[in-house]
Amino acid sequence: MKKIMVCCGSSMITSTMAINKLKQAMKDAGIDVKFVQCKFAEVQGMVKQERPDVIVPTGVLKDTLTDDVPVVIGTCFVTGVGEKATIDKIIEVLRK
């Protein structure tokens, strides 16, 4: 099972939007996924605890927090622009 960490600034609204869109996309791609949701302030600790395969922040996230885990920016899940390309990139990372 793959693990996707989705994070946002503070209130969890945008990360919830992203997860809702990613759930169907991963199902369609045939990838079994567990989602981990957190705030940007929690990323560093959650990366060490959860060891995700990819991190999908809905905004700008400092590289120093990700511990070399691949990051695919998920702003498109808020704006609606470029969702397919972002989903394709996440799938590519998960299939490596």
PyMOL CGO cylinders between C-alpha atoms (Angstrom):
from pymol import cmd
from pymol.cgo import CYLINDER

trace = [
    CYLINDER, 0.00, 0.00, 0.00, 1.27, 3.45, -0.95, 0.3, 1, 1, 1, 1, 1, 1,
    CYLINDER, 1.27, 3.45, -0.95, 1.03, 6.44, 1.35, 0.3, 1, 1, 1, 1, 1, 1,
    CYLINDER, 1.03, 6.44, 1.35, 0.20, 10.00, 0.27, 0.3, 1, 1, 1, 1, 1, 1,
    CYLINDER, 0.20, 10.00, 0.27, 0.63, 12.85, 2.73, 0.3, 1, 1, 1, 1, 1, 1,
    CYLINDER, 0.63, 12.85, 2.73, -1.62, 15.80, 1.88, 0.3, 1, 1, 1, 1, 1, 1,
    CYLINDER, -1.62, 15.80, 1.88, -1.03, 19.00, 3.80, 0.3, 1, 1, 1, 1, 1, 1,
    CYLINDER, -1.03, 19.00, 3.80, -2.23, 22.58, 3.91, 0.3, 1, 1, 1, 1, 1, 1,
    CYLINDER, -2.23, 22.58, 3.91, -1.73, 25.80, 5.86, 0.3, 1, 1, 1, 1, 1, 1,
    CYLINDER, -1.73, 25.80, 5.86, -4.01, 25.57, 8.84, 0.3, 1, 1, 1, 1, 1, 1,
    CYLINDER, -4.01, 25.57, 8.84, -7.67, 24.65, 8.65, 0.3, 1, 1, 1, 1, 1, 1,
    CYLINDER, -7.67, 24.65, 8.65, -7.46, 21.40, 6.66, 0.3, 1, 1, 1, 1, 1, 1,
    CYLINDER, -7.46, 21.40, 6.66, -10.04, 22.62, 4.11, 0.3, 1, 1, 1, 1, 1, 1,
    CYLINDER, -10.04, 22.62, 4.11, -7.79, 22.60, 1.03, 0.3, 1, 1, 1, 1, 1, 1,
    CYLINDER, -7.79, 22.60, 1.03, -6.09, 19.32, 1.96, 0.3, 1, 1, 1, 1, 1, 1,
    CYLINDER, -6.09, 19.32, 1.96, -9.54, 17.72, 2.33, 0.3, 1, 1, 1, 1, 1, 1,
    CYLINDER, -9.54, 17.72, 2.33, -10.44, 18.99, -1.15, 0.3, 1, 1, 1, 1, 1, 1,
    CYLINDER, -10.44, 18.99, -1.15, -7.26, 17.46, -2.54, 0.3, 1, 1, 1, 1, 1, 1,
    CYLINDER, -7.26, 17.46, -2.54, -7.81, 14.11, -0.80, 0.3, 1, 1, 1, 1, 1, 1,
    CYLINDER, -7.81, 14.11, -0.80, -11.36, 13.88, -2.12, 0.3, 1, 1, 1, 1, 1, 1,
    CYLINDER, -11.36, 13.88, -2.12, -10.10, 14.32, -5.68, 0.3, 1, 1, 1, 1, 1, 1,
    CYLINDER, -10.10, 14.32, -5.68, -7.12, 12.01, -5.22, 0.3, 1, 1, 1, 1, 1, 1,
    CYLINDER, -7.12, 12.01, -5.22, -9.19, 9.15, -3.77, 0.3, 1, 1, 1, 1, 1, 1,
    CYLINDER, -9.19, 9.15, -3.77, -11.07, 8.64, -7.01, 0.3, 1, 1, 1, 1, 1, 1,
    CYLINDER, -11.07, 8.64, -7.01, -7.97, 9.18, -9.16, 0.3, 1, 1, 1, 1, 1, 1,
    CYLINDER, -7.97, 9.18, -9.16, -6.00, 6.52, -7.25, 0.3, 1, 1, 1, 1, 1, 1,
    CYLINDER, -6.00, 6.52, -7.25, -8.93, 4.12, -7.42, 0.3, 1, 1, 1, 1, 1, 1,
    CYLINDER, -8.93, 4.12, -7.42, -9.17, 4.67, -11.19, 0.3, 1, 1, 1, 1, 1, 1,
    CYLINDER, -9.17, 4.67, -11.19, -5.41, 4.05, -11.48, 0.3, 1, 1, 1, 1, 1, 1,
    CYLINDER, -5.41, 4.05, -11.48, -5.66, 0.85, -9.45, 0.3, 1, 1, 1, 1, 1, 1,
    CYLINDER, -5.66, 0.85, -9.45, -3.32, 2.10, -6.73, 0.3, 1, 1, 1, 1, 1, 1,
    CYLINDER, -3.32, 2.10, -6.73, -4.08, 1.10, -3.15, 0.3, 1, 1, 1, 1, 1, 1,
    CYLINDER, -4.08, 1.10, -3.15, -3.44, 4.22, -1.06, 0.3, 1, 1, 1, 1, 1, 1,
    CYLINDER, -3.44, 4.22, -1.06, -3.54, 5.38, 2.52, 0.3, 1, 1, 1, 1, 1, 1,
    CYLINDER, -3.54, 5.38, 2.52, -3.89, 9.13, 3.03, 0.3, 1, 1, 1, 1, 1, 1,
    CYLINDER, -3.89, 9.13, 3.03, -2.21, 11.06, 5.81, 0.3, 1, 1, 1, 1, 1, 1,
    CYLINDER, -2.21, 11.06, 5.81, -3.53, 14.58, 6.37, 0.3, 1, 1, 1, 1, 1, 1,
    CYLINDER, -3.53, 14.58, 6.37, -1.75, 17.31, 8.31, 0.3, 1, 1, 1, 1, 1, 1,
    CYLINDER, -1.75, 17.31, 8.31, -0.94, 21.00, 8.58, 0.3, 1, 1, 1, 1, 1, 1,
    CYLINDER, -0.94, 21.00, 8.58, 2.32, 22.44, 7.22, 0.3, 1, 1, 1, 1, 1, 1,
    CYLINDER, 2.32, 22.44, 7.22, 3.54, 22.89, 10.81, 0.3, 1, 1, 1, 1, 1, 1,
    CYLINDER, 3.54, 22.89, 10.81, 3.15, 19.13, 11.38, 0.3, 1, 1, 1, 1, 1, 1,
    CYLINDER, 3.15, 19.13, 11.38, 4.88, 17.91, 8.20, 0.3, 1, 1, 1, 1, 1, 1,
    CYLINDER, 4.88, 17.91, 8.20, 8.37, 17.34, 9.58, 0.3, 1, 1, 1, 1, 1, 1,
    CYLINDER, 8.37, 17.34, 9.58, 7.19, 15.15, 12.45, 0.3, 1, 1, 1, 1, 1, 1,
    CYLINDER, 7.19, 15.15, 12.45, 4.61, 13.33, 10.34, 0.3, 1, 1, 1, 1, 1, 1,
    CYLINDER, 4.61, 13.33, 10.34, 7.20, 12.52, 7.65, 0.3, 1, 1, 1, 1, 1, 1,
    CYLINDER, 7.20, 12.52, 7.65, 9.36, 10.78, 10.26, 0.3, 1, 1, 1, 1, 1, 1,
    CYLINDER, 9.36, 10.78, 10.26, 6.36, 8.98, 11.75, 0.3, 1, 1, 1, 1, 1, 1,
    CYLINDER, 6.36, 8.98, 11.75, 4.45, 8.00, 8.60, 0.3, 1, 1, 1, 1, 1, 1,
    CYLINDER, 4.45, 8.00, 8.60, 7.20, 7.71, 5.92, 0.3, 1, 1, 1, 1, 1, 1,
    CYLINDER, 7.20, 7.71, 5.92, 4.94, 8.73, 3.00, 0.3, 1, 1, 1, 1, 1, 1,
    CYLINDER, 4.94, 8.73, 3.00, 5.76, 7.86, -0.62, 0.3, 1, 1, 1, 1, 1, 1,
    CYLINDER, 5.76, 7.86, -0.62, 4.83, 11.36, -1.78, 0.3, 1, 1, 1, 1, 1, 1,
    CYLINDER, 4.83, 11.36, -1.78, 3.83, 14.66, -0.18, 0.3, 1, 1, 1, 1, 1, 1,
    CYLINDER, 3.83, 14.66, -0.18, 1.12, 16.79, -1.79, 0.3, 1, 1, 1, 1, 1, 1,
    CYLINDER, 1.12, 16.79, -1.79, 1.00, 20.28, -0.25, 0.3, 1, 1, 1, 1, 1, 1,
    CYLINDER, 1.00, 20.28, -0.25, -1.81, 22.59, -1.37, 0.3, 1, 1, 1, 1, 1, 1,
    CYLINDER, -1.81, 22.59, -1.37, 0.57, 25.55, -1.13, 0.3, 1, 1, 1, 1, 1, 1,
    CYLINDER, 0.57, 25.55, -1.13, 4.27, 26.33, -0.79, 0.3, 1, 1, 1, 1, 1, 1,
    CYLINDER, 4.27, 26.33, -0.79, 6.08, 23.97, 1.58, 0.3, 1, 1, 1, 1, 1, 1,
    CYLINDER, 6.08, 23.97, 1.58, 9.70, 24.38, 2.71, 0.3, 1, 1, 1, 1, 1, 1,
    CYLINDER, 9.70, 24.38, 2.71, 11.97, 21.68, 1.25, 0.3, 1, 1, 1, 1, 1, 1,
    CYLINDER, 11.97, 21.68, 1.25, 13.73, 21.34, 4.61, 0.3, 1, 1, 1, 1, 1, 1,
    CYLINDER, 13.73, 21.34, 4.61, 10.58, 19.76, 6.09, 0.3, 1, 1, 1, 1, 1, 1,
    CYLINDER, 10.58, 19.76, 6.09, 10.21, 16.89, 3.62, 0.3, 1, 1, 1, 1, 1, 1,
    CYLINDER, 10.21, 16.89, 3.62, 13.23, 14.69, 4.44, 0.3, 1, 1, 1, 1, 1, 1,
    CYLINDER, 13.23, 14.69, 4.44, 13.86, 13.90, 0.73, 0.3, 1, 1, 1, 1, 1, 1,
    CYLINDER, 13.86, 13.90, 0.73, 10.32, 12.55, 0.18, 0.3, 1, 1, 1, 1, 1, 1,
    CYLINDER, 10.32, 12.55, 0.18, 9.13, 13.51, -3.34, 0.3, 1, 1, 1, 1, 1, 1,
    CYLINDER, 9.13, 13.51, -3.34, 6.83, 16.54, -3.35, 0.3, 1, 1, 1, 1, 1, 1,
    CYLINDER, 6.83, 16.54, -3.35, 4.14, 17.25, -5.95, 0.3, 1, 1, 1, 1, 1, 1,
    CYLINDER, 4.14, 17.25, -5.95, 2.49, 20.65, -5.43, 0.3, 1, 1, 1, 1, 1, 1,
    CYLINDER, 2.49, 20.65, -5.43, -1.29, 20.23, -5.23, 0.3, 1, 1, 1, 1, 1, 1,
    CYLINDER, -1.29, 20.23, -5.23, -2.48, 23.82, -5.65, 0.3, 1, 1, 1, 1, 1, 1,
    CYLINDER, -2.48, 23.82, -5.65, -4.45, 22.64, -8.68, 0.3, 1, 1, 1, 1, 1, 1,
    CYLINDER, -4.45, 22.64, -8.68, -6.88, 20.82, -6.40, 0.3, 1, 1, 1, 1, 1, 1,
    CYLINDER, -6.88, 20.82, -6.40, -7.93, 24.23, -5.10, 0.3, 1, 1, 1, 1, 1, 1,
    CYLINDER, -7.93, 24.23, -5.10, -7.84, 26.14, -8.40, 0.3, 1, 1, 1, 1, 1, 1,
    CYLINDER, -7.84, 26.14, -8.40, -9.03, 23.34, -10.69, 0.3, 1, 1, 1, 1, 1, 1,
    CYLINDER, -9.03, 23.34, -10.69, -6.27, 24.17, -13.19, 0.3, 1, 1, 1, 1, 1, 1,
    CYLINDER, -6.27, 24.17, -13.19, -3.86, 21.39, -14.14, 0.3, 1, 1, 1, 1, 1, 1,
    CYLINDER, -3.86, 21.39, -14.14, -5.40, 18.61, -12.05, 0.3, 1, 1, 1, 1, 1, 1,
    CYLINDER, -5.40, 18.61, -12.05, -4.82, 15.84, -14.60, 0.3, 1, 1, 1, 1, 1, 1,
    CYLINDER, -4.82, 15.84, -14.60, -1.12, 16.66, -15.01, 0.3, 1, 1, 1, 1, 1, 1,
    CYLINDER, -1.12, 16.66, -15.01, -0.65, 16.75, -11.24, 0.3, 1, 1, 1, 1, 1, 1,
    CYLINDER, -0.65, 16.75, -11.24, -2.48, 13.46, -10.74, 0.3, 1, 1, 1, 1, 1, 1,
    CYLINDER, -2.48, 13.46, -10.74, -0.35, 11.91, -13.50, 0.3, 1, 1, 1, 1, 1, 1,
    CYLINDER, -0.35, 11.91, -13.50, 2.82, 13.11, -11.75, 0.3, 1, 1, 1, 1, 1, 1,
    CYLINDER, 2.82, 13.11, -11.75, 1.65, 11.66, -8.40, 0.3, 1, 1, 1, 1, 1, 1,
    CYLINDER, 1.65, 11.66, -8.40, 0.88, 8.33, -10.07, 0.3, 1, 1, 1, 1, 1, 1,
    CYLINDER, 0.88, 8.33, -10.07, 4.32, 8.38, -11.72, 0.3, 1, 1, 1, 1, 1, 1,
    CYLINDER, 4.32, 8.38, -11.72, 6.00, 8.89, -8.33, 0.3, 1, 1, 1, 1, 1, 1,
    CYLINDER, 6.00, 8.89, -8.33, 3.95, 6.14, -6.71, 0.3, 1, 1, 1, 1, 1, 1,
    CYLINDER, 3.95, 6.14, -6.71, 4.73, 3.62, -9.46, 0.3, 1, 1, 1, 1, 1, 1,
    CYLINDER, 4.73, 3.62, -9.46, 8.52, 4.06, -9.20, 0.3, 1, 1, 1, 1, 1, 1,
]
cmd.load_cgo(trace, "trace")
